[in-house]
Amino acid sequence: RLDNFAMVMKRYGDVDKTLWLTETGFTSGDNGDAYGGHLDESGQDEALRMEYEETSGYDQVETVFWRYAYDIDTYMGLTRRDASLKPSWHEFTRLIIGGKGGD
């Protein structure tokens, strides 16, 4: 989809404008919710890494917002309901903050 956005932006002279991708995320529960997918926590971690690596290849993408910091009914958070950190938390902080994914 980002290829299509980039193509349209180029066609209309908007290559200097930026894109913000909002409410992105992947679930890590097998609850069959409407948000799709039945990833386990390591699958969520891998999907997060792939999303941020893929979007970093587009100059127009300025920001990518993850939808939830903690699990609610969607299991899309970076932390569990008991506030313990999921593997995706460590990957997120490594990618966003540039750290080692610390606690």
Buried (B, 14 or more C-beta within 10 A) or exposed (E): EBEEBBEEBEEEEBEEEEBEBEEBBBBBBEEEBEBEBEBEBEBBBBBBBEBBEEBEEBEBBEEBEBBBEBBEEBBBBBBBEEEEBBBBBBBBBBBEEEEEBEE
